[in-house]
């Protein structure tokens, strides 16, 4: 059992999925900003939502729908340009109204529709344009509509993020497709992260839920601080069973999980690489921790340190900033046990720190690694056996420009 | 009882304190980088040190000295250009050697000397230049040496930070002087924050310790994330009793505490205003929390959010980012109870959010406030009665430039 990538795969690569997209003028003048992803048959569904206390209206509506009806989902309605967040009761009614409009357009029930929104906070959705857009998108439904759908959920993303894989199982082939949008600098807590994953496998909803959580923990959650999510962050997974193949035995589950985690990880990496102003893709490995939570706390503190990230931007292998960030992560360790390596590839590691003090490396060799478009750092704190990996990027002038001007 | 500011006051404004400063060439070619602050008589001393696991050698040595000898301190030896951090056992021996060199130069005991270092991490102190510098500084000791001392501890600071106040007590006048250095962007966890406070009052060491902790909690800790300190952060307070006035009764203690907190707060504000690349000084008030810790968690999350800080830089009153940051601080609250005001002065407040949704304010009015060099934001989460204040600044292109190039 194995999986392979489908060239230019999308959320409509799995059998029985269609997408329709339109220019609804939600905020932008002339770009696709509204899309429907539709299954020809009922889906089991799983979802992971933001932990933010300031959850957007579509998150509240989506949670309600998932609790009531996760075995009969048929469609997702998504818009860019307006997050429908901090919009109070009118905003919640608008989210529900967009579910109803989609249901009317598709001749299904409102509780079979999941809503997604991304964009500006604190502005009510223009419901006349939502209605017209949903109607227009519904007549565009196309089994090749996945690419346009991925384009329609972009905000400051510079390219559409999508892929699909085929998994060979004993009973035949199933397909998983996915799309996502970023692109606050590094971690989705900074901008809305939306993900939609589809599959033509048949998977019981409870199993699907566990599988999505595992996949998200190894992918989207590795590019975020724990619990640090935006008002709108959401990942949906829909399984429509159109392949006729059920994911029930342990071997199938294992193969499906592996492929699902791969799809989510690839999408997460695309988000990092397309981070606002990003010029570097950096993998941060932390090992030698007593618990995985400790390792994660240190990795996230390093990954979010402005001083570390500006050093990445400047190709300055300033390891003192990395150790200083690790030291303030709230995890107890003995600095004299700390060791640090950097490398552009796994085979090409350079040790900068041993026993808490610098090795006799050449500064030029370290700078050459940090000058690469992708590199990793590996910190071992020598306290235990737990480890983690997170992915991040650098902090550049371009990031400041994008975010000092985003609304205006 | 009241206090007033002494024009151009410094750490040598209190009676019986001298400072000597020299160009020791620790790292810089032609600027003062080594200073001795010396008391003519034994001092009681208090200290607050970094919580960072990667504590620098002078912090380890300083902790030992304080534990053994906090009633007989005579001098502080401080250098810029080299942090003596991540330098292992040789670094610790060098920190102790600088205490010994100072003791020899001043004819006192090594355990009467407290060390401070700031600068690059991971490089051993050049002890020949330290020795020559300490000897040279010792012959420059001057009761007017405080300004030069404040200049000698600067790294990326653009101006020296110092002040002094006189307190009128029933028995006469006592003086408190202080100096500090920043200047990682906002919070001292990012760069080394050093503070030295002197007084000619007589204060028992245990009382002094409590007073310094209270002052630091209302000042330097309001510009930092809790526990998030650099490898070298240290604040020392020395009391030499040269005024002949003892701080023993409750009224004197209260007046002294008030003045001490003022000195530390002014120094903390100077650090924020001189933050790397900073163009705005922003006060963040969070009210309506159940506990002060909750309020502080929210205020710090807002104060450290790159999206919020770039909005400050762009004079964009993008309150959605402020609420989104509050919502991911790990504190439970009902977004429908949240209210937000901004203002350039206390009298000039504009409410942007009521009951979690935007008010009908004019965007131009909000932008005009955020365009000021100093303004405040006030968030009430409507959950309780606890509140806090923190101070921060904006995230600018200049910050990226400074920190992408700092070492090179």
Boltz contact constraints between the chains, C-beta under 6 A:
constraints:
  - contact:
      token1: [A, 52]
      token2: [B, 327]
      max_distance: 6.0
  - contact:
      token1: [A, 52]
      token2: [B, 328]
      max_distance: 6.0
  - contact:
      token1: [A, 53]
      token2: [B, 327]
      max_distance: 6.0
  - contact:
      token1: [A, 53]
      token2: [B, 333]
      max_distance: 6.0
  - contact:
      token1: [A, 54]
      token2: [B, 323]
      max_distance: 6.0
  - contact:
      token1: [A, 54]
      token2: [B, 324]
      max_distance: 6.0
  - contact:
      token1: [A, 54]
      token2: [B, 327]
      max_distance: 6.0
  - contact:
      token1: [A, 54]
      token2: [B, 335]
      max_distance: 6.0
  - contact:
      token1: [A, 86]
      token2: [B, 320]
      max_distance: 6.0
  - contact:
      token1: [A, 86]
      token2: [B, 323]
      max_distance: 6.0
  - contact:
      token1: [A, 86]
      token2: [B, 356]
      max_distance: 6.0
  - contact:
      token1: [A, 88]
      token2: [B, 356]
      max_distance: 6.0
  - contact:
      token1: [A, 88]
      token2: [B, 357]
      max_distance: 6.0
  - contact:
      token1: [A, 121]
      token2: [B, 320]
      max_distance: 6.0
  - contact:
      token1: [A, 122]
      token2: [B, 320]
      max_distance: 6.0
  - contact:
      token1: [A, 122]
      token2: [B, 358]
      max_distance: 6.0
  - contact:
      token1: [A, 189]
      token2: [B, 328]
      max_distance: 6.0
  - contact:
      token1: [A, 190]
      token2: [B, 307]
      max_distance: 6.0
  - contact:
      token1: [A, 228]
      token2: [B, 328]
      max_distance: 6.0
  - contact:
      token1: [A, 230]
      token2: [B, 324]
      max_distance: 6.0
  - contact:
      token1: [A, 231]
      token2: [B, 324]
      max_distance: 6.0
  - contact:
      token1: [A, 307]
      token2: [B, 190]
      max_distance: 6.0
  - contact:
      token1: [A, 307]
      token2: [B, 403]
      max_distance: 6.0
  - contact:
      token1: [A, 310]
      token2: [B, 400]
      max_distance: 6.0
  - contact:
      token1: [A, 310]
      token2: [B, 403]
      max_distance: 6.0
  - contact:
      token1: [A, 310]
      token2: [B, 404]
      max_distance: 6.0
  - contact:
      token1: [A, 313]
      token2: [B, 404]
      max_distance: 6.0
  - contact:
      token1: [A, 314]
      token2: [B, 404]
      max_distance: 6.0
  - contact:
      token1: [A, 314]
      token2: [B, 405]
      max_distance: 6.0
  - contact:
      token1: [A, 316]
      token2: [B, 407]
      max_distance: 6.0
  - contact:
      token1: [A, 318]
      token2: [B, 407]
      max_distance: 6.0
  - contact:
      token1: [A, 320]
      token2: [B, 121]
      max_distance: 6.0
  - contact:
      token1: [A, 320]
      token2: [B, 122]
      max_distance: 6.0
  - contact:
      token1: [A, 323]
      token2: [B, 54]
      max_distance: 6.0
  - contact:
      token1: [A, 323]
      token2: [B, 86]
      max_distance: 6.0
  - contact:
      token1: [A, 324]
      token2: [B, 54]
      max_distance: 6.0
  - contact:
      token1: [A, 324]
      token2: [B, 230]
      max_distance: 6.0
  - contact:
      token1: [A, 324]
      token2: [B, 231]
      max_distance: 6.0
  - contact:
      token1: [A, 327]
      token2: [B, 52]
      max_distance: 6.0
  - contact:
      token1: [A, 327]
      token2: [B, 53]
      max_distance: 6.0
  - contact:
      token1: [A, 327]
      token2: [B, 54]
      max_distance: 6.0
  - contact:
      token1: [A, 328]
      token2: [B, 52]
      max_distance: 6.0
  - contact:
      token1: [A, 328]
      token2: [B, 189]
      max_distance: 6.0
  - contact:
      token1: [A, 328]
      token2: [B, 228]
      max_distance: 6.0
  - contact:
      token1: [A, 333]
      token2: [B, 53]
      max_distance: 6.0
  - contact:
      token1: [A, 335]
      token2: [B, 53]
      max_distance: 6.0
  - contact:
      token1: [A, 335]
      token2: [B, 54]
      max_distance: 6.0
  - contact:
      token1: [A, 356]
      token2: [B, 86]
      max_distance: 6.0
  - contact:
      token1: [A, 356]
      token2: [B, 88]
      max_distance: 6.0
  - contact:
      token1: [A, 357]
      token2: [B, 86]
      max_distance: 6.0
  - contact:
      token1: [A, 357]
      token2: [B, 88]
      max_distance: 6.0
  - contact:
      token1: [A, 358]
      token2: [B, 122]
      max_distance: 6.0
  - contact:
      token1: [A, 397]
      token2: [B, 397]
      max_distance: 6.0
  - contact:
      token1: [A, 397]
      token2: [B, 400]
      max_distance: 6.0
  - contact:
      token1: [A, 400]
      token2: [B, 310]
      max_distance: 6.0
  - contact:
      token1: [A, 400]
      token2: [B, 397]
      max_distance: 6.0
  - contact:
      token1: [A, 403]
      token2: [B, 307]
      max_distance: 6.0
  - contact:
      token1: [A, 403]
      token2: [B, 310]
      max_distance: 6.0
  - contact:
      token1: [A, 404]
      token2: [B, 310]
      max_distance: 6.0
  - contact:
      token1: [A, 404]
      token2: [B, 313]
      max_distance: 6.0
  - contact:
      token1: [A, 404]
      token2: [B, 314]
      max_distance: 6.0
  - contact:
      token1: [A, 405]
      token2: [B, 314]
      max_distance: 6.0
  - contact:
      token1: [A, 407]
      token2: [B, 316]
      max_distance: 6.0
  - contact:
      token1: [A, 407]
      token2: [B, 318]
      max_distance: 6.0
  - contact:
      token1: [A, 408]
      token2: [B, 316]
      max_distance: 6.0
